[in-house]
Amino acid sequence: MRLRPLRYLGIIAYGVFMMHMAINELAHGLILGKEPHITNWADGSVTIAALGTTLLLAALSWHFFEKPIIRWGHSFSYASEKSPPASG
């Protein structure tokens, strides 16, 4: 919990989860012309590049999309000004 990189990974984890398969599939398809199976150094290199791309896009998504929406959502008050009388 004290390691800053792990906390940051926790913050961008949703974006990583949502993007990682698509980016990995796309990278292997475009660069190697096949599905992502690591059987040699080229496959591993493309997978590592896809990981870097995924982390970068998830971080950009957090900073420019998710964080502003969360901040905007926190600006609303969900409690009513007058609470109804308690019945009982």
C-alpha positions in Angstrom: 0.0 0.0 0.0 3.0 2.3 0.5 4.6 1.7 -2.9 3.5 4.6 -5.1 3.8 2.6 -8.4 1.4 -0.1 -7.1 -1.1 2.5 -5.9 -1.0 4.2 -9.3 -1.5 0.8 -11.0 -4.6 0.4 -8.8 -5.9 3.8 -9.9 -5.5 2.9 -13.6 -6.5 -0.8 -13.2 -10.0 -0.4 -14.7 -8.6 1.1 -17.9 -5.9 -1.6 -18.0 -8.6 -4.3 -17.6 -10.8 -2.8 -20.3 -8.1 -2.3 -22.9 -5.4 -5.0 -22.4 -6.9 -7.7 -24.5 -7.8 -5.5 -27.4 -4.4 -3.8 -27.5 -2.6 -7.1 -27.3 -4.7 -8.8 -30.0 -4.3 -5.7 -32.3 -0.6 -5.5 -31.7 0.1 -9.1 -32.5 -2.3 -9.0 -35.5 -0.8 -5.9 -37.0 2.9 -6.5 -36.3 3.2 -10.3 -36.5 0.0 -11.2 -38.4 -1.1 -13.8 -35.9 -2.9 -14.4 -32.6 -1.0 -13.6 -29.4 0.8 -16.7 -28.4 4.3 -16.3 -26.8 6.5 -18.9 -28.5 9.6 -16.8 -29.3 11.3 -13.6 -28.6 9.3 -11.7 -31.2 6.1 -12.7 -29.6 7.3 -11.7 -26.2 8.6 -8.3 -27.5 5.3 -7.5 -29.0 3.5 -8.5 -25.8 5.8 -6.2 -23.8 5.2 -3.4 -26.2 1.4 -4.0 -25.9 1.7 -3.9 -22.1 3.5 -0.5 -22.3 0.9 0.8 -24.7 -1.9 -0.4 -22.5 -0.4 1.3 -19.4 0.1 4.5 -21.3 -3.5 4.6 -22.7 -5.0 3.6 -19.3 -3.0 6.5 -17.7 -4.2 8.9 -20.3 -7.8 7.7 -19.9 -7.6 8.2 -16.2 -6.2 11.7 -16.4 -8.3 13.1 -19.2 -11.5 11.1 -19.0 -12.2 9.2 -15.8 -10.8 11.6 -13.2 -12.7 14.7 -14.6 -15.9 12.7 -14.6 -15.4 11.5 -11.0 -14.6 15.0 -9.9 -17.7 16.3 -11.7 -19.8 13.5 -10.0 -18.5 14.5 -6.6 -19.7 18.1 -7.1 -23.3 16.9 -6.7 -25.0 16.6 -3.4 -27.1 13.5 -3.1 -28.7 14.2 0.3 -31.9 16.3 0.3 -31.8 19.5 2.2 -34.7 18.5 4.5 -34.8 15.0 5.7 -38.3 13.5 5.9 -39.5 12.9 9.5 -38.7 9.5 10.8 -41.6 7.2 11.0 -41.8 4.5 13.5 
